[in-house]
Structure formats: C-alpha cells, structure tokens
Amino acid sequence: MITFLELLVNGISIGAVYALIALGFVVIFKATEVVNFAHASLLLAGGYLVARLHPYVGFWAALLIGIAAAAVIGALIEFLIIRRANVASHSVLAIVTIGVDIVLTTELTRQIGTEVLAVGDPWADSVVRIGGVTIAETRIVALVTATLLISAFLLAFKYTGWGVAMRATAEDAETAALMGIRLGRVSLSAWAVAGGLAAVAAVFLCVFPTPGLDRSTSLAAIKAFPAAILGGLDSTTGALVGGLVVGVTEAMMSGYQNDLAFLGRGIGDVAPFLVMIVILLIRPAGLFGTKELARV
C-alpha cells in the first residue's frame, strides 16, 4: 500500500508538470490552430539557460532569465517564421515547426554534449515523510507550482481581456478580427506563454530524483503530447486532466513493471501512448475536446 501511495503522489506531481507542457500545446493551438512540434526545443532551451546561469546569478535569477528567454524564443519563432510563412495550411505550418525543432534541438544538444547539468535548485535531495510514505520535496514543490500556474492561467483565460481575445480567436478568428481583436498579438502572446511554461516544466523535470538536464530532456515534451491529445487539443481543462492521467499511468506502470514483465520492459514509457490511443478510439476529439459538426 505504501508503494502504491508513493507512486500515486509521484505520478500526480510529474503529471502536473506534464500538464504545464500540454498547456503550451493547447494555448498555441487555440490561438493559431497550429500543432507546435517545436515545443520540445523551447523546453530544452529554458532548462539549459537555467543550468548554465545558476552558478553565476543564483537559482531564482537564472529561473527568471530562463523563463523570459524561452518566452522570447517562442515569440520570435511566431514572429519571424510562423507569421511570415506564405502558406494557408495549418498542417504545413506544423511541419515547419518540426524543422524549427530539429534546428534548435540539434544546436542545444551540441552545446550540452555528454554532460548532465544540474539546475541548482535549493531543494536538493530533501525528502518529506508522511506516515510510511516518502516523497521527494521537489515533487511537492512541482505539484504546488504547477497548480498555481495552471490556476492563474485559467483565471486569466476566463476573466482578463487577453483571455477574452484568446477565446474569441479560438471560436472564430475571422469574426474576432472584424471585431477589432489583433490576431497577431494573440498569436505572439500564446507562443510566449507556451515558452515560459515549458521553461518552468524543464526545471522540475531535471531536479531530484533525476540526475539533471541532458540532451534527452526534451523527450519529456513527447510524453506530454499524449496528454494534450487525450485531454482535447483545444481544451485547457483537458491539458490538466490529460497531464495527470499520463503522469499517474507512467508512474504506476514503471513502478510495477516487474509484475507486468509479460508486457515487456519499458512499459512505463509507452503506456501514455497506449492510453491516448484507447481514449481516441472512444472519443476522437479527446476527453474535453470540441466535436466538429458538419451539415450533410
């Protein structure tokens, strides 16, 4: 029972981090209807800057710089590439983001090399014991931070002018433009927000009990992609639920993989994708996605 509780708590905490990454996918898709496959490189860029800068400016200053830099990189991708791509198809723009991701990730992995970089977090390897359950302090901080950020985003999305513009653009971009909403600003801000969220997620993916940031850290974005899909790519609530589902599924499958040996080694890595496939077979739009209706 203790093992189950530890896996559940760890799954929820890492799921909240996945939800931050999935929220980045959702925000950009709602604003532009483009699936951003360059999200992994934004995550790696933010984490890399924090890891490189913390010995000189301290963890908190490095974190702020990393978040700001990832937001700026995201905004630059939108302004210099996505906005100026002379194509009307969103599928083509998604392919463009794959090219951007390859370029950025290749350069970042070249810079990292074979190193494993510490991000300099103040929690180190501290643990909290509640009854017989042992939880890494970083997991608790990750859960609290992700909860606060997601709650702040949802409140802003619902009650601020930016949120109204975002919702109007997602509903009908052409009508929103006719009503005076500047679609370029909405798109630019969406990419910036997604970059900032990715940088925060990168930090919590690289703290204890993981050894640190390395060239494979960006693969976490691939695990978060099923969270965005199964929750519904146009649903902010779905990103949260999808992240938790993926996190708990991965933790449980990895924790009990010895008992599930008949499924093969590494079942925890593929379990999120299996869950995504099952959900999509039942609900093609995702758990909270908007169903497209067509008159025939």
Secondary structure, DSSP 8 states (H G I E B T S, - for coil): -HHHHHHHHHHHHHHHHHHHHHHHHHHHHHHHS---TTHHHHHHHHHHHHHHHHHHH-HHHHHHHHHHHHHHHHHHHIIIIITT-----HHHHHHHHHHHHHHHHHHHHHHHTT--B----TTTT-EEEETTEEEEHHHHHHHHHHHHHHHHHHHHHHHSHHHHHHHHHHH-HHHHHHTT--HHHHHHHHHHHHHHHHHHHHHHHSSTTS--B-TTGGGHHHHHHHHHHHH-TT-HHHHHHHHHHHHHHHHHHHHTTTTTGGG-TTHHHHHHHHHHHHHHHH-TT-SS--------
